[in-house]
Amino acid sequence: MSMKRGFAGLIAIIGWAVIALEFYLTMAAPREPSVPANDRIIRFFSYFTILTNIVVAVTTTAIAFFPSTKIGRFFSRPGVQTAVAVYITIVGLVYSLLLRASLTGLWAVADHGVHDVVPIAYVVFWFICTPKSGLGWKDPIKWLSYPLAYVAYSLVHGAFTGWYPYWFVDISKLGYAVGLRNAAGVILGFVVVGLIFVAVGRAFSRTAKALSN
């Protein structure tokens, strides 16, 4: 197994483990025990953090263990791997800037795993292992499909249940004007981070071409 596949496999194992731990704790030792179990499951899979960690785990699993399959080839594309890097970077940044909490025990392990360990590990993987040729300046706009779909889901789900996964888009408390403004700010963050990754990728690509000549 190549270094790339080995590194991806390690991230996949860590990723699935911390997702599983977080789910176990959500069901067995919930921080909000008054919330019914069915609602806890729905809420668990309504967090951008969890969904994006699953995306990372699927991506690295495909690269490490199924590289020759259709799904393996899809997740091996530089544009796909870079989009995933943007998504998981936003997870780490937003958590560090707006959401970081002081937890203990297994909750702290799971929390650091999905918000710190997996994001850092995957970004390092992107820097070291991802081919960076072919990235374009329009790509960050294309990559918005996932976060925009997530925002739409959160707004619809919140309108029916009154529950929102993150305080800065809690329409029930902030109102639509402030909540949507905050959501727009986060979406802008995706574009900015995406442009940074594209710039870095293009610089790496130019350097690699220069060294090969």
Backbone as ProteinMPNN parsed JSONL, in Angstrom:
{"seq_chain_A": "MSMKRGFAGLIAIIGWAVIALEFYLTMAAPREPSVPANDRIIRFFSYFTILTNIVVAVTTTAIAFFPSTKIGRFFSRPGVQTAVAVYITIVGLVYSLLLRASLTGLWAVADHGVHDVVPIAYVVFWFICTPKSGLGWKDPIKWLSYPLAYVAYSLVHGAFTGWYPYWFVDISKLGYAVGLRNAAGVILGFVVVGLIFVAVGRAFSRTAKALSN", "coords_chain_A": {"N_chain_A": [[0.853, -1.197, 0.0], [0.562, 2.21, -0.861], [2.076, 5.291, 0.418], [0.191, 7.349, 0.305], [-2.296, 5.983, 0.263], [-2.036, 4.635, 2.677], [-1.933, 6.747, 4.542], [-4.427, 7.894, 4.047], [-6.015, 5.743, 4.824], [-5.47, 5.642, 7.583], [-6.583, 8.09, 8.422], [-9.236, 7.547, 7.761], [-9.87, 5.432, 9.533], [-9.545, 6.698, 12.039], [-11.431, 8.718, 11.676], [-13.962, 7.357, 11.328], [-14.006, 6.139, 13.831], [-14.15, 8.274, 15.732], [-16.533, 9.454, 14.969], [-18.315, 7.361, 15.474], [-17.938, 7.167, 18.25], [-18.867, 9.675, 19.081], [-21.557, 9.416, 18.328], [-22.341, 7.255, 19.929], [-22.055, 8.405, 22.497], [-23.925, 10.443, 22.272], [-26.26, 8.979, 22.344], [-26.028, 7.34, 24.633], [-24.965, 8.85, 26.746], [-26.136, 11.522, 26.792], [-25.814, 15.089, 26.409], [-28.05, 16.553, 26.603], [-30.321, 15.149, 28.123], [-33.091, 15.231, 28.234], [-34.096, 15.337, 25.711], [-35.823, 13.356, 23.384], [-34.865, 10.04, 22.223], [-35.154, 9.509, 19.432], [-35.212, 12.085, 18.394], [-32.669, 12.897, 19.119], [-31.088, 11.36, 17.451], [-31.8, 12.381, 14.923], [-30.964, 15.03, 15.256], [-28.234, 14.608, 15.645], [-27.353, 13.848, 13.084], [-27.821, 16.211, 11.857], [-25.933, 18.077, 12.196], [-23.452, 20.063, 10.721], [-20.812, 19.533, 11.214], [-20.748, 16.746, 11.852], [-21.792, 15.597, 9.488], [-19.853, 16.443, 7.663], [-17.532, 15.276, 8.661], [-18.246, 12.649, 8.156], [-18.238, 12.76, 5.375], [-15.471, 13.154, 4.974], [-14.532, 10.745, 6.065], [-15.694, 8.86, 4.314], [-14.491, 9.67, 1.933], [-11.695, 9.236, 2.422], [-11.76, 6.523, 3.015], [-12.567, 5.46, 0.553], [-10.369, 6.209, -1.046], [-8.274, 4.848, 0.216], [-9.008, 2.106, 0.396], [-10.584, 1.342, -1.762], [-9.501, 2.108, -4.341], [-9.583, 1.552, -7.081], [-12.189, 1.397, -7.84], [-15.334, 2.802, -9.042], [-16.265, 4.725, -7.204], [-13.933, 5.134, -5.798], [-12.268, 6.277, -7.741], [-13.693, 8.614, -8.194], [-13.458, 10.024, -5.732], [-10.784, 10.381, -5.778], [-10.231, 12.469, -7.408], [-8.615, 15.594, -7.9], [-10.125, 18.005, -7.609], [-12.356, 17.171, -6.112], [-11.172, 16.194, -3.739], [-10.046, 18.569, -2.86], [-12.289, 20.185, -2.456], [-13.439, 18.797, -0.307], [-11.432, 19.238, 1.547], [-11.74, 21.995, 1.929], [-14.317, 22.064, 3.097], [-13.937, 20.626, 5.537], [-12.028, 22.192, 6.708], [-13.444, 24.532, 7.251], [-15.126, 23.505, 9.212], [-13.298, 23.126, 11.346], [-12.353, 25.787, 11.688], [-14.69, 27.363, 12.232], [-15.563, 26.128, 14.555], [-13.396, 26.622, 16.299], [-13.406, 29.425, 16.376], [-16.032, 30.185, 17.096], [-17.461, 28.245, 18.557], [-16.152, 26.608, 20.388], [-16.015, 24.482, 23.175], [-15.72, 23.626, 26.666], [-15.072, 20.501, 27.519], [-15.141, 17.257, 29.107], [-13.658, 14.007, 29.745], [-14.808, 11.233, 27.768], [-16.394, 12.71, 26.058], [-14.816, 14.924, 25.529], [-12.74, 13.703, 24.105], [-14.111, 12.771, 21.799], [-15.069, 15.217, 20.849], [-12.724, 16.743, 20.303], [-11.724, 15.056, 18.408], [-13.489, 15.155, 16.118], [-13.474, 17.87, 15.585], [-10.87, 18.857, 15.616], [-8.687, 16.906, 15.276], [-9.372, 15.276, 12.969], [-9.923, 17.357, 10.989], [-7.33, 18.665, 10.873], [-5.653, 16.506, 10.196], [-6.704, 15.744, 7.704], [-6.294, 18.032, 6.124], [-3.499, 18.158, 6.15], [-3.044, 15.767, 4.782], [-4.114, 16.553, 2.313], [-2.268, 18.562, 1.536], [0.093, 17.042, 1.297], [-0.479, 14.747, -0.258], [-2.464, 15.073, -2.266], [-3.0, 15.484, -5.735], [-2.598, 18.561, -7.45], [-3.084, 19.832, -9.812], [-5.054, 21.503, -12.281], [-6.94, 22.86, -10.765], [-9.317, 25.462, -10.57], [-10.224, 28.98, -10.584], [-12.95, 29.316, -10.441], [-13.876, 27.149, -9.131], [-14.377, 27.23, -6.232], [-16.944, 28.387, -6.151], [-18.529, 26.413, -7.311], [-18.216, 24.491, -5.379], [-19.897, 25.307, -3.397], [-22.334, 24.064, -3.386], [-22.853, 21.981, -1.555], [-22.628, 23.223, 1.168], [-24.664, 25.186, 0.811], [-26.929, 23.621, 0.358], [-27.001, 22.411, 2.833], [-27.527, 24.618, 4.544], [-30.08, 25.309, 3.614], [-31.507, 22.991, 4.312], [-31.221, 23.113, 7.131], [-32.63, 25.448, 7.741], [-35.23, 24.819, 6.922], [-35.759, 22.517, 8.454], [-35.451, 23.628, 11.001], [-37.537, 25.485, 10.979], [-39.748, 23.855, 11.22], [-39.303, 22.437, 13.587], [-38.228, 24.153, 15.487], [-35.67, 23.945, 16.375], [-32.251, 24.604, 15.982], [-29.021, 23.823, 14.733], [-26.769, 25.414, 15.296], [-25.837, 28.258, 17.193], [-25.463, 30.729, 15.956], [-27.028, 30.748, 13.74], [-29.544, 30.509, 14.649], [-32.656, 30.945, 14.082], [-34.956, 31.164, 15.597], [-34.205, 32.579, 17.834], [-32.605, 34.696, 16.964], [-33.891, 35.792, 14.807], [-34.883, 36.143, 11.32], [-33.45, 38.042, 9.808], [-30.936, 38.541, 11.101], [-30.032, 35.894, 11.454], [-29.9, 34.893, 8.788], [-28.07, 36.695, 7.763], [-25.795, 35.983, 9.237], [-25.491, 33.375, 8.312], [-24.928, 33.896, 5.638], [-22.46, 35.11, 5.954], [-20.912, 32.931, 6.782], [-21.088, 31.345, 4.479], [-19.723, 33.003, 2.716], [-17.251, 32.707, 3.879], [-16.655, 30.076, 3.112], [-16.163, 30.508, 0.396], [-13.904, 32.202, 0.477], [-12.0, 30.579, 1.84], [-11.961, 28.497, 0.013], [-10.845, 29.782, -2.233], [-8.312, 30.282, -1.221], [-7.293, 27.685, -0.962], [-7.311, 26.954, -3.67], [-5.475, 28.823, -4.684], [-3.133, 28.039, -3.326], [-2.934, 25.429, -4.285], [-2.569, 25.862, -7.062], [-0.153, 27.23, -7.0], [1.532, 25.225, -5.999], [1.313, 23.455, -8.127], [2.48, 24.914, -10.242], [5.081, 25.121, -9.263], [5.843, 22.432, -9.201], [5.811, 21.847, -11.947], [7.837, 23.557, -12.833], [10.061, 22.465, -11.561], [10.201, 20.061, -12.826], [11.016, 20.631, -15.352]], "CA_chain_A": [[0.0, 0.0, 0.0], [1.342, 3.435, -0.961], [1.961, 6.206, 1.544], [-1.071, 8.069, 0.18], [-3.386, 5.107, 0.7], [-1.863, 4.367, 4.099], [-2.329, 7.954, 5.273], [-5.881, 7.994, 3.92], [-6.603, 4.695, 5.652], [-5.367, 6.053, 8.981], [-7.609, 9.125, 8.653], [-10.539, 6.888, 7.704], [-10.078, 4.69, 10.781], [-9.762, 7.683, 13.096], [-12.686, 9.411, 11.411], [-15.113, 6.51, 11.682], [-13.983, 5.876, 15.275], [-14.644, 9.415, 16.517], [-17.962, 9.607, 14.64], [-19.014, 6.329, 16.235], [-17.888, 7.542, 19.663], [-19.787, 10.8, 19.274], [-22.925, 8.891, 18.24], [-22.571, 6.467, 21.14], [-22.25, 9.314, 23.628], [-25.19, 11.138, 22.053], [-27.353, 8.096, 22.725], [-25.862, 6.727, 25.953], [-24.649, 9.857, 27.764], [-26.438, 12.793, 26.11], [-25.691, 16.339, 27.155], [-29.433, 17.0, 26.801], [-31.059, 13.89, 28.308], [-34.535, 15.408, 28.105], [-34.453, 15.205, 24.297], [-36.095, 11.947, 23.057], [-33.809, 9.359, 21.466], [-35.343, 9.706, 17.992], [-34.793, 13.454, 18.076], [-31.212, 12.979, 19.254], [-30.521, 10.785, 16.225], [-31.997, 13.359, 13.846], [-30.089, 16.172, 15.526], [-26.853, 14.184, 15.427], [-27.072, 13.902, 11.656], [-28.15, 17.549, 11.367], [-24.777, 18.946, 12.409], [-22.511, 20.134, 9.602], [-19.589, 18.864, 11.672], [-20.884, 15.298, 11.712], [-21.945, 15.278, 8.069], [-18.587, 16.664, 6.957], [-16.63, 14.208, 9.093], [-18.646, 11.461, 7.397], [-17.711, 12.964, 4.025], [-14.034, 12.887, 5.034], [-14.337, 9.309, 6.291], [-16.026, 8.172, 3.065], [-13.444, 10.02, 0.963], [-10.44, 8.55, 2.723], [-12.012, 5.084, 2.883], [-12.555, 5.15, -0.883], [-8.999, 6.354, -1.55], [-7.385, 3.856, 0.822], [-9.403, 0.704, 0.274], [-11.287, 1.054, -3.014], [-8.992, 3.097, -5.294], [-9.849, 1.191, -8.474], [-13.624, 1.379, -8.098], [-15.89, 4.058, -9.518], [-16.287, 5.686, -6.103], [-12.547, 5.455, -5.487], [-11.775, 7.218, -8.755], [-14.371, 9.898, -7.974], [-12.872, 10.72, -4.587], [-9.37, 10.637, -6.049], [-10.096, 13.672, -8.223], [-8.083, 16.737, -7.141], [-11.177, 18.953, -7.255], [-13.182, 16.592, -5.047], [-10.384, 16.183, -2.502], [-9.862, 19.951, -2.415], [-13.576, 20.615, -1.903], [-13.56, 18.18, 1.024], [-10.497, 19.966, 2.418], [-12.39, 23.275, 2.263], [-15.43, 21.812, 4.024], [-13.487, 20.238, 6.873], [-11.321, 23.354, 7.264], [-14.481, 25.399, 7.827], [-15.538, 22.867, 10.471], [-12.318, 23.458, 12.376], [-12.283, 27.231, 11.92], [-15.907, 27.854, 12.893], [-15.576, 25.619, 15.929], [-12.394, 27.327, 17.094], [-13.738, 30.841, 16.505], [-17.38, 30.482, 17.582], [-18.212, 27.182, 19.223], [-15.343, 25.734, 21.24], [-16.56, 24.279, 24.512], [-14.853, 22.918, 27.596], [-15.674, 19.214, 27.816], [-14.261, 16.332, 29.816], [-13.877, 12.587, 29.513], [-14.966, 10.762, 26.393], [-16.946, 13.795, 25.247], [-13.681, 15.733, 25.072], [-12.05, 12.923, 23.075], [-14.916, 12.819, 20.576], [-15.145, 16.601, 20.395], [-11.437, 17.093, 19.685], [-11.548, 14.215, 17.229], [-14.229, 15.63, 14.939], [-13.241, 19.294, 15.324], [-9.444, 19.198, 15.547], [-7.813, 15.861, 14.748], [-9.721, 14.948, 11.582], [-9.629, 18.486, 10.087], [-5.891, 18.879, 10.686], [-5.088, 15.356, 9.488], [-7.098, 15.735, 6.296], [-5.624, 19.135, 5.433], [-2.121, 17.704, 5.939], [-3.135, 14.797, 3.687], [-4.295, 17.304, 1.063], [-0.994, 19.206, 1.201], [1.14, 16.078, 0.959], [-0.847, 13.632, -1.139], [-3.45, 15.363, -3.314], [-2.559, 16.19, -6.941], [-3.209, 19.889, -7.384], [-3.23, 20.407, -11.147], [-6.413, 21.609, -12.798], [-7.831, 23.64, -9.916], [-9.641, 26.739, -11.199], [-10.735, 30.027, -9.689], [-14.403, 29.193, -10.322], [-14.206, 25.938, -8.365], [-15.017, 27.492, -4.934], [-18.378, 28.637, -6.328], [-19.138, 25.095, -7.521], [-18.173, 23.736, -4.129], [-20.912, 25.816, -2.463], [-23.585, 23.298, -3.464], [-23.049, 21.256, -0.292], [-23.025, 24.099, 2.283], [-25.954, 25.835, 0.537], [-27.959, 22.616, 0.612], [-27.071, 22.233, 4.286], [-28.223, 25.78, 5.109], [-31.493, 25.184, 3.263], [-32.068, 21.944, 5.173], [-31.269, 23.595, 8.515], [-33.7, 26.439, 7.866], [-36.52, 24.124, 6.816], [-35.892, 21.672, 9.643], [-35.653, 24.509, 12.15], [-38.864, 26.1, 10.914], [-40.74, 22.868, 11.662], [-39.017, 21.905, 14.919], [-37.778, 25.184, 16.406], [-34.298, 23.637, 16.798], [-31.208, 24.902, 15.002], [-27.795, 23.194, 15.244], [-25.729, 26.364, 15.714], [-26.465, 29.45, 17.773], [-25.351, 31.911, 15.093], [-28.094, 30.703, 12.732], [-30.771, 30.136, 15.367], [-33.669, 31.905, 13.662], [-35.947, 31.334, 16.664], [-33.688, 33.549, 18.801], [-31.997, 35.849, 16.314], [-34.728, 36.32, 13.729], [-34.383, 35.798, 9.991], [-32.49, 39.018, 9.291], [-29.619, 38.287, 11.681], [-29.651, 34.515, 11.177], [-29.499, 34.763, 7.39], [-26.829, 37.459, 7.598], [-24.704, 35.162, 9.753], [-25.309, 32.256, 7.387], [-24.251, 34.439, 4.448], [-21.072, 35.309, 6.323], [-20.24, 31.628, 6.761], [-20.976, 30.953, 3.076], [-18.607, 33.79, 2.19], [-16.051, 32.064, 4.393], [-16.366, 28.935, 2.238], [-15.575, 31.019, -0.843], [-12.558, 32.7, 0.783], [-11.134, 29.427, 2.111], [-11.811, 27.792, -1.253], [-9.885, 30.521, -3.06], [-6.981, 30.069, -0.64], [-6.85, 26.346, -1.356], [-7.02, 26.983, -5.103], [-4.223, 29.565, -4.862], [-2.038, 27.18, -2.874], [-2.83, 24.321, -5.22], [-1.994, 26.337, -8.325], [1.259, 27.522, -6.738], [2.211, 23.933, -5.925], [1.342, 22.894, -9.471], [3.493, 25.647, -11.008], [6.4, 24.752, -8.742], [6.128, 21.064, -9.642], [6.134, 21.908, -13.385], [9.144, 24.215, -12.978], [11.101, 21.544, -11.126], [10.278, 18.93, -13.762], [11.59, 21.1, -16.628]], "C_chain_A": [[0.888, 1.248, 0.0], [1.175, 4.305, 0.278], [0.629, 6.942, 1.515], [-2.221, 7.227, 0.692], [-3.271, 4.787, 2.193], [-2.304, 5.534, 4.958], [-3.844, 8.107, 5.233], [-6.573, 6.956, 4.797], [-6.574, 5.036, 7.125], [-6.423, 7.101, 9.316], [-8.997, 8.501, 8.666], [-10.847, 6.164, 9.019], [-10.355, 5.644, 11.938], [-11.122, 8.361, 12.92], [-13.904, 8.593, 11.807], [-15.173, 6.26, 13.188], [-14.556, 7.044, 16.075], [-16.106, 9.715, 16.197], [-18.784, 8.606, 15.449], [-19.049, 6.669, 17.722], [-18.856, 8.677, 19.949], [-21.241, 10.328, 19.234], [-23.272, 8.088, 19.493], [-22.857, 7.373, 22.334], [-23.565, 10.081, 23.496], [-26.366, 10.297, 22.517], [-27.255, 7.616, 24.173], [-25.604, 7.731, 27.065], [-24.905, 11.248, 27.201], [-26.251, 13.998, 27.019], [-27.053, 16.966, 27.394], [-30.321, 15.769, 26.947], [-32.568, 14.017, 28.149], [-35.014, 15.27, 26.662], [-34.678, 13.725, 23.984], [-35.03, 11.356, 22.14], [-33.943, 9.58, 19.963], [-34.89, 11.103, 17.568], [-33.283, 13.61, 18.18], [-30.531, 12.42, 18.012], [-30.619, 11.787, 15.08], [-31.06, 14.55, 14.038], [-28.624, 15.82, 15.277], [-26.471, 14.327, 13.962], [-27.49, 15.234, 11.024], [-27.018, 18.542, 11.603], [-23.852, 18.901, 11.2], [-21.212, 19.428, 9.961], [-19.659, 17.367, 11.431], [-20.961, 14.907, 10.246], [-20.606, 15.402, 7.341], [-17.53, 15.661, 7.399], [-16.97, 12.893, 8.394], [-18.13, 11.562, 5.965], [-16.216, 12.665, 3.977], [-13.777, 11.391, 5.191], [-14.634, 8.504, 5.028], [-14.938, 8.418, 2.021], [-12.172, 9.226, 1.199], [-10.593, 7.029, 2.668], [-11.938, 4.663, 1.421], [-11.142, 5.188, -1.439], [-8.114, 5.211, -1.058], [-7.724, 2.43, 0.422], [-10.094, 0.34, -1.041], [-10.815, 1.968, -4.144], [-9.357, 2.812, -6.744], [-11.328, 1.175, -8.831], [-14.08, 2.748, -8.585], [-15.876, 5.111, -8.422], [-14.87, 6.081, -5.704], [-11.96, 6.457, -6.46], [-12.413, 8.595, -8.588], [-13.693, 10.675, -6.857], [-11.371, 10.943, -4.743], [-9.156, 11.879, -6.903], [-9.569, 14.829, -7.373], [-9.163, 17.723, -6.714], [-12.05, 18.46, -6.12], [-12.432, 16.626, -3.724], [-10.185, 17.601, -1.965], [-11.158, 20.503, -1.836], [-13.767, 20.058, -0.502], [-12.626, 18.875, 2.009], [-11.081, 21.309, 2.846], [-13.478, 23.057, 3.304], [-14.93, 21.508, 5.435], [-12.657, 21.343, 7.52], [-12.313, 24.311, 7.907], [-14.988, 24.822, 9.133], [-14.591, 23.26, 11.591], [-12.275, 24.931, 12.711], [-13.493, 27.743, 12.683], [-15.956, 27.368, 14.336], [-14.603, 26.404, 16.805], [-12.776, 28.777, 17.354], [-15.048, 31.088, 17.243], [-17.98, 29.457, 18.537], [-17.426, 26.385, 20.266], [-15.87, 25.703, 22.664], [-15.554, 23.516, 25.363], [-15.552, 21.629, 28.023], [-14.654, 18.318, 28.514], [-14.559, 14.901, 29.392], [-13.98, 12.228, 28.044], [-15.567, 11.823, 25.488], [-15.825, 14.682, 24.709], [-12.917, 15.02, 23.969], [-12.796, 13.017, 21.745], [-14.926, 14.218, 19.98], [-13.867, 17.037, 19.689], [-11.217, 16.28, 18.407], [-12.209, 14.794, 15.998], [-13.921, 17.076, 14.589], [-11.775, 19.669, 15.12], [-8.628, 18.146, 14.809], [-8.111, 15.574, 13.277], [-9.483, 16.132, 10.642], [-8.138, 18.682, 9.821], [-5.289, 17.746, 9.866], [-5.447, 15.384, 8.01], [-6.431, 16.866, 5.518], [-4.156, 18.791, 5.188], [-2.077, 16.692, 4.791], [-3.272, 15.517, 2.352], [-2.982, 17.932, 0.623], [0.023, 18.199, 0.663], [0.762, 15.182, -0.217], [-1.764, 13.968, -2.31], [-2.808, 16.033, -4.523], [-3.295, 17.529, -7.038], [-3.358, 20.558, -8.751], [-4.704, 20.481, -11.522], [-7.379, 22.375, -11.921], [-8.058, 25.014, -10.544], [-10.265, 27.712, -10.23], [-12.249, 29.962, -9.52], [-14.822, 28.009, -9.449], [-14.859, 26.234, -7.011], [-16.511, 27.804, -5.032], [-19.112, 27.316, -6.531], [-19.231, 24.317, -6.215], [-19.214, 24.203, -3.114], [-22.187, 24.98, -2.447], [-23.877, 22.564, -2.151], [-23.408, 22.188, 0.864], [-24.348, 24.817, 2.052], [-27.105, 24.866, 0.777], [-28.124, 22.391, 2.11], [-27.818, 23.385, 4.941], [-29.716, 25.689, 4.834], [-32.165, 24.135, 4.142], [-32.239, 22.441, 6.602], [-32.413, 24.577, 8.724], [-35.071, 25.768, 7.823], [-36.766, 23.267, 8.051], [-36.16, 22.521, 10.879], [-37.021, 25.15, 12.161], [-39.938, 25.157, 11.431], [-40.539, 22.448, 13.117], [-38.661, 22.962, 15.95], [-36.362, 24.961, 16.908], [-33.335, 23.91, 15.655], [-29.875, 24.412, 15.563], [-26.753, 24.159, 15.782], [-26.368, 27.685, 16.119], [-26.46, 30.628, 16.806], [-26.319, 31.888, 13.903], [-29.411, 30.262, 13.366], [-31.841, 31.194, 15.088], [-34.667, 32.177, 14.766], [-35.517, 32.377, 17.687], [-33.189, 34.83, 18.134], [-32.921, 36.53, 15.305], [-34.082, 36.041, 12.372], [-33.308, 36.768, 9.51], [-31.074, 38.719, 9.791], [-29.138, 36.877, 11.344], [-29.172, 34.318, 9.75], [-28.227, 35.553, 7.095], [-25.641, 36.648, 8.072], [-24.42, 33.979, 8.833], [-24.575, 32.711, 6.131], [-22.771, 34.671, 4.733], [-20.283, 34.008, 6.297], [-20.059, 31.149, 5.318], [-19.838, 31.722, 2.404], [-17.277, 33.2, 2.651], [-15.656, 30.846, 3.564], [-15.676, 29.402, 0.962], [-14.127, 31.455, -0.605], [-11.596, 31.541, 1.018], [-10.911, 28.626, 0.83], [-10.799, 28.463, -2.157], [-8.457, 30.347, -2.541], [-6.44, 28.699, -1.046], [-6.503, 26.295, -2.842], [-5.69, 27.688, -5.355], [-3.025, 28.712, -4.462], [-1.827, 26.035, -3.857], [-2.192, 24.712, -6.533], [-0.509, 26.675, -8.157], [2.072, 26.236, -6.67], [2.382, 23.349, -7.319], [2.399, 23.575, -10.336], [4.901, 25.265, -10.569], [6.803, 23.364, -9.226], [6.52, 21.045, -11.12], [7.523, 22.504, -13.602], [10.276, 23.256, -12.607], [11.291, 20.39, -12.1], [10.906, 19.311, -15.094], [13.114, 21.171, -16.561]], "O_chain_A": [[1.849, 1.333, 0.765], [0.267, 4.098, 1.082], [0.003, 7.144, 2.556], [-3.039, 7.708, 1.476], [-4.281, 4.68, 2.89], [-2.967, 5.348, 5.978], [-4.474, 8.411, 6.247], [-7.586, 7.245, 5.434], [-7.532, 4.759, 7.848], [-7.078, 7.022, 10.355], [-9.841, 8.875, 9.481], [-11.952, 6.273, 9.549], [-11.28, 5.431, 12.721], [-11.865, 8.552, 13.883], [-14.775, 9.073, 12.533], [-16.259, 6.177, 13.762], [-15.354, 6.838, 16.989], [-16.843, 10.183, 17.066], [-19.81, 8.953, 16.033], [-20.072, 6.48, 18.38], [-19.582, 8.646, 20.943], [-22.065, 10.793, 20.022], [-24.363, 8.226, 20.046], [-23.795, 7.129, 23.093], [-24.24, 10.338, 24.493], [-27.355, 10.828, 23.024], [-28.269, 7.499, 24.862], [-25.984, 7.492, 28.212], [-23.989, 12.067, 27.138], [-26.494, 13.939, 28.224], [-27.207, 17.81, 28.277], [-31.004, 15.384, 25.997], [-33.255, 13.015, 27.951], [-36.209, 15.105, 26.42], [-33.811, 12.905, 24.287], [-34.378, 12.073, 21.381], [-32.942, 9.817, 19.287], [-34.269, 11.277, 16.52], [-32.681, 14.369, 17.42], [-29.51, 12.949, 17.571], [-29.649, 12.016, 14.357], [-30.438, 15.018, 13.084], [-27.864, 16.638, 14.759], [-25.408, 14.855, 13.633], [-27.508, 15.365, 9.8], [-27.134, 19.715, 11.25], [-23.51, 17.824, 10.713], [-20.586, 18.797, 9.109], [-18.733, 16.782, 10.868], [-20.27, 13.986, 9.81], [-20.268, 14.565, 6.504], [-16.71, 15.236, 6.585], [-16.074, 12.111, 8.075], [-17.644, 10.58, 5.404], [-15.742, 12.004, 3.054], [-12.903, 10.836, 4.526], [-13.904, 7.566, 4.707], [-14.518, 7.5, 1.317], [-11.635, 8.614, 0.276], [-9.648, 6.326, 2.31], [-11.33, 3.646, 1.084], [-10.75, 4.313, -2.211], [-7.306, 4.672, -1.813], [-6.829, 1.632, 0.14], [-10.179, -0.837, -1.394], [-11.645, 2.551, -4.841], [-9.432, 3.736, -7.553], [-11.686, 0.963, -9.989], [-13.327, 3.721, -8.549], [-15.519, 6.262, -8.671], [-14.627, 7.224, -5.316], [-11.244, 7.376, -6.063], [-11.766, 9.618, -8.81], [-13.387, 11.856, -7.019], [-10.757, 11.625, -3.922], [-8.017, 12.3, -7.103], [-10.025, 15.024, -6.246], [-9.133, 18.227, -5.592], [-12.446, 19.242, -5.255], [-12.984, 17.038, -2.703], [-10.159, 17.809, -0.751], [-11.131, 21.215, -0.832], [-14.211, 20.775, 0.395], [-12.983, 19.078, 3.169], [-10.932, 21.712, 3.999], [-13.551, 23.791, 4.289], [-15.435, 22.063, 6.411], [-12.588, 21.427, 8.746], [-12.054, 24.844, 8.986], [-15.256, 25.57, 10.073], [-15.029, 23.679, 12.662], [-12.173, 25.301, 13.881], [-13.35, 28.471, 13.666], [-16.347, 28.114, 15.235], [-14.944, 26.803, 17.918], [-12.503, 29.307, 18.431], [-15.176, 32.091, 17.946], [-18.923, 29.777, 19.26], [-18.011, 25.556, 20.963], [-16.136, 26.737, 23.275], [-14.657, 22.85, 24.847], [-16.51, 21.662, 28.797], [-13.455, 18.596, 28.505], [-15.58, 14.623, 28.763], [-13.331, 12.833, 27.19], [-15.291, 11.846, 24.289], [-15.881, 15.135, 23.566], [-12.489, 15.652, 23.003], [-12.203, 13.302, 20.704], [-14.808, 14.39, 18.767], [-13.916, 17.628, 18.611], [-10.603, 16.755, 17.452], [-11.578, 14.916, 14.949], [-14.082, 17.483, 13.438], [-11.48, 20.697, 14.511], [-7.952, 18.457, 13.828], [-7.212, 15.622, 12.437], [-8.889, 15.94, 9.58], [-7.73, 18.847, 8.671], [-4.507, 17.989, 8.947], [-4.61, 15.088, 7.157], [-6.044, 16.673, 4.366], [-3.622, 19.103, 4.123], [-1.192, 16.747, 3.937], [-2.627, 15.143, 1.372], [-2.619, 17.841, -0.549], [0.725, 18.475, -0.31], [1.597, 14.894, -1.074], [-1.826, 13.198, -3.268], [-2.134, 17.051, -4.367], [-4.486, 17.608, -6.739], [-3.723, 21.732, -8.829], [-5.501, 19.628, -11.129], [-8.541, 22.532, -12.293], [-7.111, 25.659, -10.995], [-10.774, 27.32, -9.18], [-12.78, 30.501, -8.549], [-15.989, 27.888, -9.077], [-15.819, 25.551, -6.655], [-17.264, 27.518, -4.101], [-20.197, 27.119, -5.985], [-20.192, 23.586, -5.975], [-19.394, 23.563, -2.078], [-23.035, 25.171, -1.576], [-25.019, 22.534, -1.695], [-24.433, 21.958, 1.506], [-25.092, 25.04, 3.008], [-28.135, 25.245, 1.334], [-29.237, 22.205, 2.601], [-28.66, 23.156, 5.809], [-30.53, 25.961, 5.717], [-33.261, 24.358, 4.656], [-33.282, 22.218, 7.219], [-33.086, 24.547, 9.754], [-35.962, 26.112, 8.599], [-37.855, 23.292, 8.624], [-37.001, 22.171, 11.708], [-37.61, 25.344, 13.225], [-40.928, 25.6, 12.014], [-41.51, 22.136, 13.807], [-38.771, 22.718, 17.151], [-35.891, 25.699, 17.773], [-33.565, 23.505, 14.515], [-29.622, 24.571, 16.757], [-25.94, 23.785, 16.628], [-27.306, 28.165, 15.483], [-27.377, 31.449, 16.841], [-26.426, 32.86, 13.156], [-30.281, 29.71, 12.692], [-31.917, 32.211, 15.778], [-35.179, 33.291, 14.877], [-36.361, 32.994, 18.337], [-33.339, 35.92, 18.684], [-32.746, 37.707, 14.99], [-32.891, 35.74, 12.288], [-32.347, 36.348, 8.865], [-30.131, 38.652, 9.003], [-27.975, 36.683, 10.99], [-28.161, 33.657, 9.516], [-27.405, 35.136, 6.279], [-24.603, 36.613, 7.412], [-23.265, 33.623, 8.6], [-23.706, 32.004, 5.621], [-21.926, 34.458, 3.864], [-19.136, 33.974, 5.851], [-19.007, 30.613, 4.968], [-19.081, 31.155, 1.616], [-16.298, 33.196, 1.904], [-14.471, 30.604, 3.335], [-14.723, 28.775, 0.498], [-13.235, 31.122, -1.385], [-10.499, 31.522, 0.459], [-9.81, 28.134, 0.585], [-9.981, 27.789, -2.783], [-7.51, 30.273, -3.323], [-5.276, 28.568, -1.425], [-5.519, 25.667, -3.231], [-4.872, 27.214, -6.143], [-2.023, 28.667, -5.175], [-0.696, 25.709, -4.218], [-1.361, 23.975, -7.066], [0.293, 26.436, -9.059], [3.172, 26.162, -7.218], [3.439, 22.82, -7.661], [3.128, 22.911, -11.073], [5.799, 25.106, -11.395], [7.949, 23.139, -9.613], [7.44, 20.328, -11.513], [8.29, 22.028, -14.439], [11.321, 23.238, -13.257], [12.374, 19.813, -12.201], [11.286, 18.442, -15.878], [13.758, 21.544, -17.542]]}, "name": "protein", "num_of_chains": 1, "seq": "MSMKRGFAGLIAIIGWAVIALEFYLTMAAPREPSVPANDRIIRFFSYFTILTNIVVAVTTTAIAFFPSTKIGRFFSRPGVQTAVAVYITIVGLVYSLLLRASLTGLWAVADHGVHDVVPIAYVVFWFICTPKSGLGWKDPIKWLSYPLAYVAYSLVHGAFTGWYPYWFVDISKLGYAVGLRNAAGVILGFVVVGLIFVAVGRAFSRTAKALSN"}
